[in-house]
Amino acid sequence: MEIWGLVDEGRNPLGKFHTRGTELPPSEFHVVVEIFTINADGRILLTQRDALKTYPLLWESTGGSITAGESSVEGAVRELEEETGIAVTPKELQYLGEIKKGNYFLDSYVFRSTRDIEIGDLILQPGEVCDAKWVTLKELEDLNKRGKIVPAVWERYQLYLNELE
């Protein structure tokens, strides 16, 4: 069971908690993070969503909701390690920006690895991620044209393209 700390429209903590999977009132929000991981050679990490999740088997960046008591960057560090096995420190993540959508705030980060990370070195989280691969921006664009990228993730790749190149 995943428990979120809730915030108001100004991202001020409400001192309330929420169990994932139940509906939020319109005036309450939670925080979601995503991490764009760039390998030492400049390629971008894509993870494939589990077949039982929404957008089954589509490719995306790493991410998820922060849990109660976590800061945004702490949640990003945890999500990256949980879903891929890549352990980083908060200082290794560069904050890209925030988007407010529906009942959540989405904080985006980039991790630029200084070492080459092999796909075989990743530890993928069962039930969340079923595959992973490194792609160039051209390959990412091609996957999107073929409908293989989660649409909202593609929008954010485009939004942060200059920071990711």
Secondary structure, DSSP 8 states (H G I E B T S, - for coil): --EEEEE-TT--EEEEEEETTS---TT-BEEEEEEEEE-TTS-EEEEEE-TTSSSTT-EE-EEEE--TT--HHHHHHHHHHHHH-----GGGEEEEEEEEETTEEEEEEEEE-SS---GGG----TTTEEEEEEE-HHHHHHHHHTT-B-HHHHHHHHHTHHHH-
